Each structure stands twice: as C-alpha cells, then as structure tokens.
C-alpha cells in the first residue's frame, strides 16, 4: 500500500503537480495531450504519469488506442483531510501569514506559459 510520504513525493514535482491541476480543470485527458501543456517530452510525461498512478492519485481508462487519465478524488480527499486535521491543531505563529491560495486550475508557468 502507498503511504502518505509516497503521495507527497509524487506531488512534489512541478510537472506532476501541473498534471494534477490540468486533470482537475479537464478530466479525462489523453496521455499524448499533456505535451501541449508542459515543456517536456512524451516519455517524460509518461514517467510522471506512472509515478502519479503508482501513488494512487490518478487512474486510467483506455479509449481505443489511447489512455486517458482522471484524478482519484478519494485519495486526494484523504490527504486533504489529514492535512486539514493537522492545520486545525497547529498554533498560529506570530507574524506568520499564509500565502494567498491560487485559483483552482492555475499553475505556475515559465515565461512561455508552459510548465517545466
């Protein structure tokens, strides 16, 4: 079974994080379509998708000759619940303010507008 550390490691890479953001905005994206969003090769995208799949964050569905990916809501929800529970018990540090949350579906991009 994949533990929380493996999930956090999977989330820690900017391209994998961007893939999850894309899937949140547009579920069911074909593996070959991710190259238009990221400045990496198709084999690199496939390697990132494998890590996300092994961490239980995405699932696949074959549509003809293509493989489409979707988020696993239960896995993300469980992690969100654990982090929320930790946050609820954490004291506020003096002078500490959280960074504003990004709008859903947004990602940090390079000057050309593509994630690396």
C-alpha positions as CSV (number, residue, x, y, z in Angstrom):
1,X,0.0,0.0,0.0
2,X,1.2,3.5,-0.8
3,X,1.7,5.7,2.2
4,X,1.3,9.4,2.6
5,X,5.1,10.0,2.1
6,X,4.9,8.4,-1.3
7,X,1.9,10.6,-2.2
8,X,3.7,13.7,-1.0
9,X,6.8,12.8,-3.0
10,X,4.6,12.3,-6.1
11,X,3.1,15.7,-5.5
12,X,6.4,17.4,-5.0
13,X,7.5,17.6,-8.7
14,X,6.2,20.8,-10.5
15,X,5.2,18.8,-13.7
16,X,3.3,16.2,-11.7
17,X,1.6,19.0,-9.7
18,X,0.8,20.7,-13.0
19,X,-0.6,17.4,-14.4
20,X,-3.0,17.2,-11.4
21,X,-4.1,20.8,-11.9
22,X,-4.8,20.1,-15.6
23,X,-6.8,17.0,-14.7
24,X,-8.8,19.0,-12.1
25,X,-9.6,21.5,-14.8
26,X,-10.2,19.0,-17.6
27,X,-10.8,15.4,-16.5
28,X,-10.1,12.6,-18.9
29,X,-7.1,14.0,-20.7
30,X,-5.2,11.6,-23.0
31,X,-1.6,11.0,-22.1
32,X,-0.5,12.3,-25.5
33,X,-2.2,15.6,-25.0
34,X,-0.2,16.6,-21.9
35,X,2.8,17.6,-24.1
36,X,1.0,20.7,-25.2
37,X,0.9,21.9,-21.6
38,X,4.4,21.1,-20.5
39,X,7.8,21.7,-21.9
40,X,8.9,18.1,-21.6
41,X,9.0,15.1,-23.9
42,X,6.2,12.5,-24.2
43,X,8.4,9.8,-22.5
44,X,9.0,12.2,-19.6
45,X,5.2,12.8,-19.3
46,X,4.6,9.1,-19.3
47,X,7.2,8.7,-16.5
48,X,5.4,11.4,-14.4
49,X,2.0,9.8,-15.1
50,X,3.4,6.4,-13.9
51,X,4.5,8.0,-10.6
52,X,1.1,9.6,-10.1
53,X,-0.7,6.3,-10.9
54,X,1.5,4.3,-8.5
55,X,0.8,6.9,-5.8
56,X,-2.9,6.3,-6.4
57,X,-3.6,9.9,-7.4
58,X,-4.7,9.2,-11.0
59,X,-6.5,6.3,-12.7
60,X,-6.6,5.3,-16.3
61,X,-9.2,4.4,-18.8
62,X,-8.5,3.0,-22.3
63,X,-10.4,4.6,-25.1
64,X,-9.4,2.8,-28.3
65,X,-5.7,3.1,-28.7
66,X,-5.3,6.0,-26.2
67,X,-5.1,6.0,-22.4
68,X,-7.0,8.8,-20.6
69,X,-6.2,9.9,-17.1
70,X,-8.5,11.2,-14.3
71,X,-8.0,12.2,-10.7
72,X,-8.7,9.8,-7.8
73,X,-10.9,12.0,-5.7
74,X,-10.8,9.7,-2.7
75,X,-7.0,9.7,-2.5
76,X,-6.8,13.5,-2.8
77,X,-9.7,13.9,-0.3
78,X,-8.0,11.6,2.3
79,X,-4.8,13.6,2.0
80,X,-6.7,16.9,2.3
81,X,-8.4,15.6,5.4
82,X,-5.2,14.6,7.0
83,X,-3.6,18.0,6.2
84,X,-6.7,19.8,7.4
85,X,-6.7,17.9,10.7
86,X,-3.0,18.9,11.2
87,X,-3.7,22.5,10.3
88,X,-6.6,22.7,12.8
89,X,-4.3,21.8,15.7
90,X,-1.4,23.9,14.7
91,X,-1.0,27.2,16.6
92,X,-0.6,30.4,14.7
93,X,2.9,31.7,14.7
94,X,3.3,35.4,15.4
95,X,3.8,37.4,12.2
96,X,3.1,34.4,10.0
97,X,0.6,34.8,7.2
98,X,-0.2,32.1,4.7
99,X,0.3,32.9,1.0
100,X,-2.9,33.5,-0.9
101,X,-4.3,30.4,-2.5
102,X,-4.1,30.1,-6.2
103,X,-7.3,29.9,-8.1
104,X,-8.3,26.3,-8.9
105,X,-6.8,25.1,-12.1
106,X,-4.0,27.6,-12.2
107,X,-0.3,26.7,-12.3
108,X,3.0,28.5,-12.1
109,X,4.4,28.7,-15.6
110,X,7.5,29.7,-17.3
111,X,7.7,32.9,-19.3
112,X,6.5,31.0,-22.4
113,X,3.4,29.9,-20.4
114,X,4.5,26.2,-20.2
115,X,5.3,24.2,-17.1
116,X,8.8,22.7,-16.9
